Amino acid sequence: MVCNTFKRVAVMLVALLALSTSGCAQSITHWMVDLRNSQGDRALARPNLKDAENEYSLALRLDPKNGHARTGLAKVLFLRAKDDFINSKLDEAEAEVKESLQYAPSDAATLALANDIEQAKIRREIVISNYPLYGSILTTLKPAFRSVTTTNAEIQKQVKAFSSDYDTAHLTRAILLAYDLEDEAHRIALRAINYRGLVQTGATKARAPLQSETPSLLPIP
């Protein structure tokens, strides 16, 4: 009788210990998921997308169905896709937005971005197939962009120098550079107009300028 009672008590103690251990493990897991989500939220607010993605991903490893982590990771992927889309990295953007939709399939902003990316890819294929030289003309524009950036930085430098020594020579230099910047911006605008015209007409090669054409509408070397 005593032996049987002892066995029942022992079984109950083992069961209680198992329940206690299980509950403790669940509490620790829940705490770790909350911690990861909190760190992910802070990283996303900075925004540090890389750290945010890592934190939400770790949270999902612990709890694959955690809604907060899924929503956070979807937001990270959406923002990366949006940034890549703006920077013309269409293939990367498409991959990220597809992954984002796995976590938030009904998100309106993500669905809209997916549509924008699809339309951009269609336009890209049209341009590539109809105007294969588009890339070479775009390449010729890049040095002009760098020149504008450099000149603008020098103007700011001269204005800042004037605020230190009040020598108007700095302002004179800034004014001359501003005129140069205006001229360069005008040349870029004309190049862009010509570039747009060639792409829109589907020209397969740059055509030779005619003497009767207005010089300002021709590509500027």
C-alpha positions, 0 to 999 in steps of 0.5 A: 500500500505504502509502495503504491502510494509512493509510486503515485506521488513520484509520478505526480512529481515527475509530471509537475516537473515536466510541466514546470520545465515546459512552461519555463521553456515557453516563457523563455522563448516568448521573451526572446521573440519579444526581444528580437521583435523589439530590436527589429522595431528599433533598427527599422525606425533608424532605419537600419534595414539589415539589422531589422531583417536579421532580428525579425528573421531570428524571431521567426526561427523561434516562432514561425507564426509570430505575426509581429515578426512577419509584418516587420520582415515584410516591411523591411523587404518592401522598403528594400524593394522600393529603394532598389526600384528607385535605383533601377535594380528591377530584378532585385526589387522584384525578388524582394517584393515577392518575398514580402508578399509571402509574409503580407499577401494583402498589403496594398503598398506592396501590391502597388509596388509589385505592379509598378515593378512589373510595368517598369520591366515591360517598359525596359523590354520595349526600350531594349528591343527597340533601341539597343543603343540606349545604354551607351547614350546613358553612359555619356550622361553620367560624367555630366552628372558627376560634374554637376555634383562636383561644381555644386559642392565647390559652390557650397565650399566657397559660400562657407569660406566667405562666412569665415573670412568675409572675403567677397572673392569667395562669393565671386568664385561661387557666382562664376561656378553657379553660371557654369552649373546653370550652363551644364544643367542646360546641356544635360537637359538638351541631352536628356530631351534628345535621349527621350526622343530617340527612345520614344521613336524607337530608333535603332541607331543614332541618326546623323544630324541635319544641317537644318536642325536646331543645334540645341536639339542635337546631342552635345559631345 
